[in-house]
């Protein structure tokens, strides 16, 4: 299954804008995509493991492999849906 990591921090303005977008996408892709929100302040080891340098950062993984370039900064719902739809199409071939 496609897994999307959303790296964020509670003090980050763009992260606060990204959060409702992620929540809507979670509902849209229910049972198709796993969304994981990762707070870089409380999950520092994970952020370091993936070399997260800015937030928000969105990563797309399948079988524990990154399958799309990372998105840094706020990303619109339309752009994320477009990327997710394309990745799901690739995975399901």
ChimeraX attribute file (.defattr): number of C-alpha atoms within 10 A of each C-alpha:
attribute: neighborCount
match mode: 1-to-1
recipient: residues
	/A:1	14
	/A:2	18
	/A:3	18
	/A:4	20
	/A:5	16
	/A:6	23
	/A:7	23
	/A:8	25
	/A:9	18
	/A:10	11
	/A:11	9
	/A:12	12
	/A:13	13
	/A:14	16
	/A:15	20
	/A:16	15
	/A:17	14
	/A:18	21
	/A:19	16
	/A:20	12
	/A:21	16
	/A:22	21
	/A:23	11
	/A:24	12
	/A:25	18
	/A:26	17
	/A:27	11
	/A:28	12
	/A:29	14
	/A:30	11
	/A:31	9
	/A:32	14
	/A:33	19
	/A:34	14
	/A:35	18
	/A:36	15
	/A:37	14
	/A:38	19
	/A:39	17
	/A:40	20
	/A:41	13
	/A:42	10
	/A:43	11
	/A:44	12
	/A:45	11
	/A:46	14
	/A:47	18
	/A:48	11
	/A:49	8
	/A:50	9
	/A:51	9
	/A:52	18
	/A:53	10
	/A:54	13
	/A:55	20
	/A:56	26
	/A:57	20
	/A:58	25
	/A:59	19
	/A:60	22
	/A:61	16
	/A:62	16
	/A:63	9
	/A:64	10
	/A:65	10
	/A:66	14
	/A:67	14
	/A:68	14
	/A:69	9
	/A:70	13
	/A:71	16
	/A:72	15
	/A:73	14
	/A:74	18
	/A:75	18
	/A:76	13
	/A:77	15
	/A:78	11
	/A:79	10
	/A:80	16
	/A:81	14
	/A:82	11
	/A:83	14
	/A:84	20
	/A:85	13
	/A:86	11
	/A:87	17
	/A:88	15
	/A:89	10
	/A:90	9
	/A:91	12
	/A:92	7
	/A:93	5
